[in-house]
Every structure is written in C-alpha cells, then in structure tokens.
C-alpha cells in the first residue's frame, strides 16, 4: 500500500513540475508550488486507489460484495 502512495505522489509532482516549466519564462517559485500541489493531488489519489485495492481484496476474501451490503 505504501508503494502505491509513493509512486502516485512522485509521479504527480513530476508531471506538475514539468507542466509548470512549459512556458517560455521559467519561475522556480511557480515550479516548486506546482510540484507541491501535484504531490498533494498524487497523495490523495494514492490513498484513494490503495483503499480501493484493500476493499476489493476484502471482498475476494469474504466472498461477498461488501459495497452492496452497506448501501
């Protein structure tokens, strides 16, 4: 689960850093801010996908669809 969080966080920070530097004038402050915001978005996505994987694994172990049970 922690590997998924690390990968999403680093990838989104890198993509945001690259997108911030695509303009003609490169500002280090903007690039750092974009990388930080990208890392935060990546962290949230990583948590979301990690929880989804745990939920699906739990469904497979129990043999029932837990999501349908709690609706």
N, C-alpha and C positions, 0 to 999 in steps of 0.2 A: 504494500500500500504506500509506503514512503517513497519508493522508487517512482511511482506514478506522479506523486506530488512534485518531486524534484524535476522530473522531465518536463511536466507541463509548465512549471514556474520558469525554468531556464529557457525553454523554447519561446514562450510568450514574451519574456523580457528581451530576448534576442530579436524577435520579429519587431517589437515596438521600437527598439533601438535602431534597427535598420530603416524602418519607416520614417523615423524622425530625421534621419540623415539623408533622405532622398531629395530634399530641397537644395537649391543652389547654395544657400548660406547655412553652414552647419554651426549650431549653437550647442556647446557642451551642456549647458543648463537644461535646455529643452530635451536633449538626448537622454540625460540622466532621469529627468522627470518621466519621460515616455517609458524608459526601461523599468522604472519603479512601478508605474501604473500597469504595464504589461505583466510584470511579475505578480502583482496583486490579482489581476484577472486570471493568470495562469494558475495561481494557487487556489483560487475559488473553483476553477474548472477541474483541477486535480482532485480536490475534495469531493466535488460532485461525482466525478467518474469513479473514484475509489469507493464511495458509498454505494454507488450503483453496482459495482462488482461484488461487494460484500453482500448486498441484498440478493443478487442473483445466485451467489454461491449458497446462501442460506436457503433459498427456495429449492435448489437442487438437492440439498442435504435432507430437508424435511419432506420433499416430495409433493409439496402443495405450493400454490401460488400465494405467498404471504401478502402481496399487494392487493389481491382481490379480497382477502379475508378481512382486512382493516378498512375497506371502503364503506 
